[in-house]
Amino acid sequence: MTLTVVIACAALVILIGVKRGRSGRAVADVALLVILFGMIAFIDLVLKQFIDTGSAAETVAVVIAGAFALDAVYGLMAPERQRRRDRRLRQLMQRRRA
């Protein structure tokens, strides 16, 4: 069940990215999602040695995947706000480099 939801969210991010003409950003988002899942799995593996984590890692993974999918849908519905956010992030990163 968890894997199905996560894959569906990743597919939704890619499909919306392709529709918006930003397939590179969609692939980068999915790559970031995979990295985050790896970190979640590693942390869960370490914590399981000491305490019973139950399905906390799966829950966190589904919430993060859902957040990425929701961000993609929001970008599709309100592209101008998404562009403003991207512009602010770009300016922030340029200030940090300088």
C-alpha positions in Angstrom: 0.0 0.0 0.0 2.7 2.5 1.0 4.8 1.7 -2.1 1.8 2.2 -4.3 1.0 5.6 -2.9 4.7 6.7 -3.1 5.0 5.6 -6.8 1.7 7.2 -7.6 2.9 10.5 -6.1 6.2 10.3 -8.0 4.4 9.6 -11.2 2.1 12.5 -10.6 5.1 14.8 -10.0 6.7 13.7 -13.3 3.4 13.9 -15.3 2.7 17.4 -14.1 6.3 18.5 -14.7 6.1 17.2 -18.3 2.7 19.0 -18.8 4.2 22.3 -17.6 7.3 21.9 -19.8 9.6 21.5 -16.8 10.5 17.8 -17.0 14.0 18.5 -15.7 12.7 20.0 -12.5 10.2 17.1 -12.1 13.0 14.5 -12.4 15.1 16.5 -9.9 12.2 16.5 -7.5 11.8 12.8 -7.8 15.5 12.3 -7.4 15.3 14.4 -4.2 12.4 12.3 -3.1 14.4 9.1 -3.6 17.3 10.6 -1.6 14.9 11.5 1.2 13.5 8.0 1.2 17.0 6.6 1.5 17.7 8.8 4.5 14.4 7.8 6.1 15.2 4.1 5.6 18.7 4.6 7.1 17.4 6.4 10.1 14.7 3.8 10.6 17.2 1.0 10.3 19.4 2.6 13.0 16.5 3.4 15.3 15.0 -0.1 15.0 18.1 -1.4 16.8 17.1 0.5 19.9 13.3 1.0 19.9 10.3 -0.3 18.1 9.5 2.3 15.4 6.5 0.4 14.0 5.4 1.9 10.7 6.6 5.4 11.4 9.0 5.4 8.5 6.3 4.4 6.1 4.0 7.1 7.4 6.8 9.8 7.0 7.5 8.6 3.5 3.9 8.8 2.4 3.5 12.3 3.9 6.7 13.5 2.1 5.6 12.0 -1.2 2.2 13.6 -0.8 3.7 16.9 -0.1 5.8 16.7 -3.3 2.7 15.8 -5.3 0.7 18.6 -3.7 3.4 21.1 -4.5 3.3 19.9 -8.2 -0.4 20.2 -8.3 -0.2 23.7 -6.8 2.4 24.7 -9.4 0.0 23.5 -12.1 -2.9 25.4 -10.7 -1.1 28.6 -9.8 2.0 28.9 -12.1 2.5 32.6 -11.4 2.8 32.1 -7.7 5.2 29.1 -8.3 7.3 31.3 -10.5 7.5 34.0 -7.9 8.6 31.4 -5.3 11.2 30.0 -7.7 12.5 33.6 -8.3 12.8 34.3 -4.6 14.6 31.0 -4.0 17.0 31.7 -6.9 17.7 35.2 -5.5 18.3 33.7 -2.0 20.7 31.1 -3.4 22.6 33.8 -5.4 23.0 35.9 -2.3 24.4 33.0 -0.4 26.9 32.3 -3.2 28.1 35.9 -3.2 
